Amino acid sequence: MSTASDSPGFGEGFLRMAQALGLDVSDEERAQDLARRVSLMREGLARLYEIDVSGAESPSAFIPPTHPEAGPEAARG
């Protein structure tokens, strides 16, 4: 399976960024494994952008109390 880490130019930029973030990329095998894992994550995340959620409404994660004197217990319902 071909990944973005196989594409020309990916490796150098990725390694510079990883090193700037403080990751140890001195071992070539470890650096290639890291690049492969990041590439697979990116591919997985890219699939999330393809999901059509235009018809879905997100549930409210927080429902504020209707009265200022109501405490956190009232919000739990």
N, C-alpha and C positions, 0 to 999 in steps of 0.2 A: 504494500500500500504506500503510495507516494504522499508525502506530507509537505507542508510549506517549508519545513526545515531542510528538505532536499533541494529546494529551489536556489539558484545562484544568488549570492548576496545576502541571503538570510543569515547565515552563520556568523559572518563578521560583525554585522550590526547587532545581532542578538547577543553575541559574546561581550561586546563592548558595553551594552546596556546592562547585562547581568553583572559584569564586573563593577560597573558604576553603582549598582545597587548593593554591592558588598558580597556577592556570591563568589565562591571559589570556583573558578573555571580553568585552573591551571592543569588539571588532568583532562586530557583530550576525550577519553571515553566518557567520563562523567559529564563533560560539557555537551557532548553530542546527545547523551541520554536526556539531559535537561532540556535541550533544544527540541528533541522529539516529543517529550511530554508536554511542553508548552504549546507546540504546534497542534498536538492532538486536542488539547483543551480549547484552543482557538477554534478548531474545526467544530467541536461540540457546541461551543457558544454561538458560532455562526448559524447553526441550525435553529437556535432559539429565535433569531431575528426573522426566520422564515415563517414562523407560526403566526397565523392570522387571528388576532384577538380583537379585531375591530367591532365585532358584535357582542363582546363580553363586557360586563361591568364589574369592576373590582369591588369586593365587599369592603365595607368600612372597617378598618382595623381599630379605630378609636371612636367611641361615641361619647361626646362630652356630656356631663350632667346638665339637666335642663334648668336647675336652680343653683344659684351660687352657694347656698348653704348645704347642698348635697355633697356628701363626701365620696371617696373612692368606692365605698360599698354600694352606693346608689347606681354608679355607672356600670357595675358588673351585671346588674339585672337579676 
